[in-house]
Amino acid sequence: MTEPETWVDAYGDRLFRYALSRVRDEGAAEDLLQETFLAAFKSRERFKGESSELTWMTGILRNKLFELYRRQAKETPLGSAVEDANPGSEFFDARHWKPALAPRDWGGEPARKAESAEFAAALRRCLEALSSGPARAFVLREMEGVAPEDAAETLGVSPGHLAVLLYRARMRLRRCLEKNHFAPESVA
């Protein structure tokens, strides 16, 4: 194990970017990073070296992120998540996509696009534009891979309500990414 004095220089930037991609506030990301380093320092004797220090600290950061989401779920109602009884009505007419809102071909290889720094920045901007309920649901399920029942419990919502939040997040993120990142080149 390296000396704790070196952790900020060695891991600070990567952990901060990880935290910032999951919360929408630099101050909150900084707080999570401080809590992560403090928890790692306090538990450093228990680190067995079965993974890299960065992986170990990322796990601690994930737990701190989940704690933050649980606190927020208790403090903040997910108000906008119950705004209408028919999620998706903005995208569909009866059973068909509204022509202007139908998905477009993003071109290229999806896995390669998803790994690009440009896409990560665009996704972060689009996540910031979402209301907190759908954004937190998306981060837990799609970015962190948390099981649906655990994500619902963390957010303090029912599994059905989680599905609505995820649906809204996915649709709005798709629309935002298409508009701001994958917009077809304008023809002059």
VOTIDO-365733 format. One record per residue: residue number from 1; residue in one letter; y negated, x negated, z of N, C-alpha, C in turn. Coordinates in pm, whole numbers, always signed. Example, Ala and Ser with C-alpha at 12.3 -4.5 7.8 and 13.67 -1.06 7.14 Angstrom:
<rs>
1	a	+569	-1319	+780	+450	-1230	+780	+330	-1320	+780
2	s	+225	-1285	+708	+106	-1367	+714	-3	-1290	+787
</rs>
This chain:
<rs>
1	m	+117	-85	+0	+0	+0	+0	-124	-90	+0
2	t	-221	-50	-81	-345	-127	-85	-429	-93	+38
3	e	-529	-173	+60	-618	-151	+173	-705	-29	+148
4	p	-726	+55	+250	-809	+174	+234	-950	+144	+182
5	e	-1002	+26	+210	-1136	-10	+163	-1144	-14	+10
6	t	-1030	-29	-56	-1028	-39	-203	-1006	+96	-271
7	w	-973	+198	-195	-936	+327	-254	-1047	+390	-336
8	v	-1168	+387	-286	-1277	+453	-359	-1295	+388	-496
9	d	-1297	+255	-500	-1312	+186	-629	-1191	+208	-719
10	a	-1073	+206	-660	-950	+215	-740	-922	+357	-789
11	y	-947	+457	-706	-903	+593	-738	-1014	+698	-740
12	g	-1131	+661	-692	-1239	+757	-676	-1275	+833	-802
13	d	-1296	+762	-913	-1337	+828	-1037	-1233	+926	-1087
14	r	-1107	+884	-1088	-1001	+972	-1139	-983	+1095	-1050
15	l	-985	+1074	-920	-970	+1188	-829	-1091	+1281	-838
16	f	-1209	+1224	-852	-1330	+1307	-865	-1323	+1391	-992
17	r	-1284	+1331	-1105	-1272	+1407	-1230	-1168	+1519	-1216
18	y	-1058	+1488	-1148	-955	+1589	-1125	-1013	+1705	-1044
19	a	-1083	+1673	-936	-1141	+1778	-851	-1247	+1857	-927
20	l	-1333	+1787	-1000	-1441	+1854	-1074	-1387	+1946	-1182
21	s	-1273	+1910	-1241	-1215	+1996	-1344	-1157	+2125	-1285
22	r	-1142	+2129	-1154	-1081	+2245	-1091	-1178	+2326	-1005
23	v	-1286	+2265	-964	-1393	+2340	-897	-1516	+2327	-985
24	r	-1609	+2415	-970	-1720	+2417	-1064	-1848	+2364	-1003
25	d	-1834	+2271	-911	-1950	+2225	-838	-1928	+2080	-799
26	e	-2022	+1993	-835	-2008	+1851	-803	-2003	+1828	-653
27	g	-2084	+1902	-578	-2084	+1887	-433	-1949	+1921	-373
28	a	-1889	+2030	-421	-1758	+2070	-371	-1652	+1966	-409
29	a	-1663	+1910	-530	-1569	+1807	-573	-1583	+1683	-486
30	e	-1707	+1646	-453	-1730	+1531	-365	-1672	+1557	-226
31	d	-1692	+1677	-174	-1635	+1712	-43	-1483	+1703	-45
32	l	-1421	+1755	-151	-1275	+1748	-162	-1228	+1603	-166
33	l	-1303	+1519	-236	-1267	+1379	-246	-1275	+1311	-109
34	q	-1382	+1339	-34	-1395	+1282	+100	-1281	+1328	+190
35	e	-1251	+1458	+185	-1141	+1511	+266	-1008	+1447	+228
36	t	-991	+1422	+98	-867	+1359	+50	-854	+1217	+105
37	f	-961	+1138	+93	-955	+1001	+144	-935	+998	+295
38	l	-998	+1089	+366	-982	+1094	+511	-838	+1129	+548
39	a	-781	+1230	+481	-643	+1269	+509	-546	+1156	+473
40	a	-573	+1086	+362	-487	+974	+322	-496	+862	+426
41	f	-616	+835	+474	-634	+731	+575	-557	+766	+703
42	k	-569	+891	+746	-502	+934	+869	-349	+932	+857
43	s	-299	+953	+735	-153	+963	+719	-94	+844	+645
44	r	-167	+736	+633	-121	+621	+553	+9	+561	+604
45	e	+37	+572	+735	+162	+518	+787	+283	+596	+736
46	r	+261	+722	+698	+372	+805	+649	+397	+788	+500
47	f	+308	+717	+430	+327	+694	+287	+448	+602	+268
48	k	+549	+651	+197	+676	+578	+184	+683	+494	+56
49	g	+585	+509	-30	+587	+432	-154	+681	+486	-259
50	e	+726	+611	-244	+817	+671	-342	+744	+714	-469
51	s	+612	+712	-464	+528	+740	-580	+411	+643	-574
52	s	+329	+645	-676	+211	+557	-673	+111	+613	-573
53	e	+20	+529	-528	-84	+576	-436	-168	+685	-500
54	l	-197	+669	-629	-277	+770	-699	-205	+904	-700
55	t	-77	+904	-727	+1	+1028	-726	+1	+1090	-587
56	w	+20	+1009	-486	+18	+1055	-347	-117	+1117	-313
57	m	-225	+1050	-350	-358	+1102	-320	-390	+1226	-402
58	t	-339	+1233	-524	-359	+1353	-606	-289	+1472	-539
59	g	-172	+1449	-482	-103	+1556	-408	-184	+1603	-289
60	i	-243	+1508	-217	-330	+1545	-104	-450	+1624	-154
61	l	-509	+1580	-265	-624	+1651	-323	-586	+1793	-364
62	r	-467	+1808	-424	-421	+1943	-462	-413	+2033	-339
63	n	-358	+1981	-229	-350	+2061	-107	-488	+2097	-55
64	k	-582	+2005	-63	-720	+2033	-20	-783	+2139	-110
65	l	-752	+2133	-238	-801	+2234	-333	-746	+2372	-297
66	f	-618	+2381	-266	-557	+2509	-229	-619	+2562	-100
67	e	-644	+2472	-4	-710	+2515	+119	-849	+2573	+89
68	l	-922	+2508	+0	-1054	+2558	-40	-1042	+2698	-101
69	y	-946	+2716	-191	-928	+2847	-254	-891	+2953	-151
70	r	-807	+2918	-54	-771	+3014	+51	-893	+3054	+132
71	r	-974	+2954	+169	-1098	+2985	+243	-1190	+3074	+162
72	q	-1206	+3042	+35	-1293	+3121	-51	-1240	+3263	-68
73	a	-1108	+3279	-74	-1050	+3412	-89	-1079	+3498	+34
74	k	-1082	+3434	+150	-1112	+3509	+272	-1260	+3542	+284
75	e	-1345	+3454	+231	-1489	+3470	+245	-1550	+3554	+135
76	t	-1497	+3544	+13	-1560	+3604	-103	-1469	+3708	-166
77	p	-1515	+3833	-176	-1435	+3931	-250	-1437	+3895	-399
78	l	-1329	+3925	-467	-1320	+3896	-610	-1380	+4011	-691
79	g	-1485	+4071	-644	-1551	+4188	-700	-1538	+4211	-848
80	s	-1576	+4115	-930	-1577	+4138	-1074	-1436	+4158	-1128
81	a	-1336	+4124	-1050	-1198	+4138	-1099	-1154	+4282	-1108
82	v	-1223	+4372	-1042	-1184	+4512	-1048	-1287	+4594	-1124
83	e	-1359	+4531	-1214	-1469	+4599	-1280	-1426	+4712	-1372
84	d	-1308	+4703	-1434	-1264	+4816	-1514	-1114	+4834	-1502
85	a	-1070	+4952	-1530	-928	+4983	-1515	-849	+4946	-1640
86	n	-917	+4908	-1747	-850	+4878	-1872	-884	+4737	-1918
87	p	-822	+4635	-1856	-854	+4500	-1899	-818	+4479	-2044
88	g	-903	+4409	-2115	-875	+4381	-2255	-937	+4480	-2350
89	s	-995	+4589	-2299	-1052	+4689	-2389	-1163	+4630	-2474
90	e	-1224	+4521	-2426	-1328	+4458	-2506	-1270	+4387	-2627
91	f	-1140	+4356	-2628	-1079	+4280	-2736	-999	+4367	-2834
92	f	-958	+4487	-2791	-866	+4567	-2872	-920	+4707	-2902
93	d	-882	+4759	-3019	-899	+4900	-3055	-758	+4957	-3054
94	a	-733	+5052	-2967	-598	+5108	-2952	-499	+4994	-2932
95	r	-421	+4958	-3035	-322	+4852	-3021	-351	+4729	-3106
96	h	-466	+4721	-3167	-495	+4612	-3259	-619	+4534	-3216
97	w	-620	+4405	-3250	-737	+4322	-3222	-859	+4377	-3294
98	k	-973	+4376	-3230	-1098	+4404	-3300	-1119	+4286	-3395
99	p	-1148	+4312	-3520	-1153	+4204	-3619	-1241	+4085	-3579
100	a	-1356	+4110	-3524	-1446	+3999	-3488	-1395	+3918	-3368
101	l	-1302	+3975	-3291	-1254	+3908	-3171	-1111	+3857	-3181
102	a	-1048	+3873	-3296	-911	+3826	-3314	-906	+3674	-3306
103	p	-795	+3619	-3255	-784	+3474	-3245	-795	+3406	-3382
104	r	-857	+3290	-3383	-869	+3211	-3506	-775	+3091	-3496
105	d	-744	+3035	-3611	-663	+2913	-3615	-752	+2797	-3574
106	w	-711	+2723	-3470	-789	+2610	-3422	-760	+2483	-3503
107	g	-661	+2490	-3588	-629	+2375	-3673	-570	+2260	-3594
108	g	-497	+2176	-3662	-441	+2057	-3599	-325	+2088	-3507
109	e	-283	+1985	-3437	-170	+1996	-3346	-220	+2035	-3207
110	p	-178	+2151	-3152	-232	+2199	-3025	-219	+2099	-2909
111	a	-105	+2034	-2895	-86	+1940	-2784	-184	+1824	-2793
112	r	-207	+1776	-2913	-299	+1664	-2932	-443	+1708	-2900
113	k	-481	+1827	-2944	-615	+1877	-2915	-634	+1895	-2764
114	a	-534	+1949	-2697	-544	+1976	-2554	-560	+1848	-2473
115	e	-515	+1736	-2524	-523	+1609	-2451	-653	+1535	-2476
116	s	-735	+1581	-2569	-857	+1507	-2602	-964	+1525	-2495
117	a	-1044	+1422	-2478	-1154	+1426	-2381	-1256	+1531	-2421
118	e	-1276	+1547	-2552	-1372	+1646	-2602	-1327	+1788	-2562
119	f	-1197	+1814	-2578	-1145	+1945	-2540	-1156	+1966	-2389
120	a	-1125	+1862	-2311	-1134	+1873	-2164	-1276	+1908	-2121
121	a	-1374	+1846	-2184	-1514	+1875	-2151	-1549	+2018	-2190
122	a	-1503	+2062	-2307	-1530	+2199	-2351	-1463	+2300	-2259
123	l	-1339	+2272	-2218	-1269	+2362	-2127	-1343	+2371	-1994
124	r	-1389	+2257	-1944	-1463	+2256	-1817	-1589	+2342	-1828
125	r	-1662	+2327	-1940	-1784	+2408	-1958	-1749	+2557	-1964
126	c	-1642	+2590	-2032	-1602	+2731	-2043	-1554	+2785	-1908
127	l	-1482	+2704	-1831	-1439	+2745	-1697	-1560	+2772	-1608
128	e	-1663	+2689	-1622	-1785	+2707	-1542	-1853	+2839	-1574
129	a	-1835	+2888	-1696	-1898	+3014	-1736	-1824	+3137	-1684
130	l	-1699	+3119	-1640	-1622	+3232	-1588	-1669	+3268	-1447
131	s	-1647	+3393	-1410	-1671	+3429	-1270	-1562	+3362	-1186
132	s	-1586	+3351	-1056	-1499	+3269	-972	-1355	+3319	-965
133	g	-1332	+3449	-960	-1195	+3500	-949	-1106	+3459	-1065
134	p	-1142	+3492	-1188	-1060	+3448	-1302	-1050	+3297	-1313
135	a	-1157	+3225	-1283	-1154	+3078	-1293	-1054	+3020	-1193
136	r	-1058	+3065	-1070	-965	+3013	-969	-821	+3049	-1005
137	a	-799	+3171	-1054	-665	+3211	-1094	-613	+3122	-1207
138	f	-697	+3095	-1306	-657	+3012	-1418	-624	+2870	-1373
139	v	-707	+2813	-1288	-683	+2677	-1240	-550	+2669	-1166
140	l	-527	+2763	-1076	-402	+2760	-999	-279	+2773	-1088
141	r	-279	+2873	-1175	-159	+2899	-1256	-144	+2802	-1372
142	e	-248	+2784	-1450	-234	+2709	-1575	-258	+2559	-1561
143	m	-345	+2520	-1472	-374	+2378	-1458	-290	+2314	-1349
144	e	-265	+2388	-1242	-186	+2334	-1131	-40	+2375	-1136
145	g	-7	+2478	-1214	+131	+2521	-1227	+187	+2588	-1102
146	v	+100	+2648	-1023	+143	+2715	-900	+216	+2844	-938
147	a	+326	+2873	-871	+404	+2994	-897	+316	+3118	-878
148	p	+340	+3224	-957	+254	+3343	-950	+240	+3400	-808
149	e	+352	+3411	-736	+344	+3470	-602	+263	+3382	-508
150	d	+274	+3251	-524	+196	+3159	-440	+49	+3162	-478
151	a	+20	+3171	-607	-120	+3179	-652	-184	+3307	-600
152	a	-111	+3418	-609	-164	+3546	-560	-192	+3538	-411
153	e	-100	+3479	-337	-119	+3465	-192	-239	+3376	-161
154	t	-251	+3265	-231	-363	+3173	-210	-496	+3242	-236
155	l	-501	+3324	-340	-624	+3394	-376	-646	+3522	-295
156	g	-543	+3566	-223	-555	+3688	-143	-556	+3814	-227
157	v	-479	+3814	-337	-472	+3930	-425	-325	+3968	-448
158	s	-303	+4086	-501	-167	+4127	-534	-123	+4057	-663
159	p	+8	+4049	-688	+55	+3988	-813	+1	+4060	-938
160	g	-11	+4192	-931	-67	+4266	-1043	-213	+4231	-1068
161	h	-286	+4215	-959	-427	+4179	-970	-442	+4037	-1025
162	l	-351	+3948	-985	-351	+3813	-1038	-331	+3817	-1190
163	a	-240	+3903	-1236	-216	+3914	-1380	-342	+3957	-1454
164	v	-417	+4049	-1396	-543	+4094	-1457	-642	+3978	-1461
165	l	-654	+3904	-1351	-746	+3790	-1347	-709	+3686	-1453
166	l	-580	+3659	-1465	-534	+3561	-1563	-560	+3608	-1706
167	y	-535	+3735	-1730	-560	+3790	-1864	-707	+3774	-1901
168	r	-793	+3811	-1810	-937	+3799	-1836	-977	+3654	-1857
169	a	-926	+3567	-1774	-960	+3426	-1787	-915	+3372	-1923
170	r	-793	+3401	-1961	-740	+3349	-2087	-819	+3401	-2206
171	m	-849	+3530	-2206	-924	+3589	-2317	-1065	+3531	-2326
172	r	-1130	+3520	-2213	-1268	+3470	-2215	-1273	+3320	-2245
173	l	-1176	+3246	-2196	-1170	+3105	-2230	-1144	+3085	-2378
174	r	-1053	+3162	-2432	-1024	+3152	-2575	-1150	+3178	-2656
175	r	-1221	+3285	-2621	-1343	+3321	-2694	-1449	+3211	-2679
176	c	-1466	+3160	-2559	-1564	+3055	-2535	-1529	+2928	-2612
177	l	-1402	+2889	-2609	-1360	+2768	-2680	-1376	+2784	-2831
178	e	-1342	+2901	-2882	-1358	+2923	-3026	-1504	+2918	-3065
179	k	-1588	+2976	-2984	-1731	+2983	-3016	-1798	+2846	-3001
180	n	-1766	+2773	-2894	-1839	+2652	-2863	-1769	+2522	-2897
181	h	-1640	+2526	-2922	-1568	+2401	-2947	-1496	+2401	-3081
182	f	-1437	+2513	-3116	-1358	+2520	-3238	-1427	+2601	-3345
183	a	-1557	+2619	-3334	-1630	+2699	-3433	-1614	+2634	-3571
184	p	-1589	+2717	-3672	-1575	+2659	-3805	-1708	+2595	-3847
185	e	-1697	+2486	-3922	-1816	+2419	-3971	-1897	+2515	-4057
186	s	-2026	+2518	-4034	-2109	+2610	-4113	-2126	+2551	-4253
187	v	-2119	+2640	-4347	-2130	+2600	-4488	-2275	+2613	-4528
188	a	-2333	+2505	-4581	-2474	+2506	-4619	-2490	+2545	-4763
</rs>
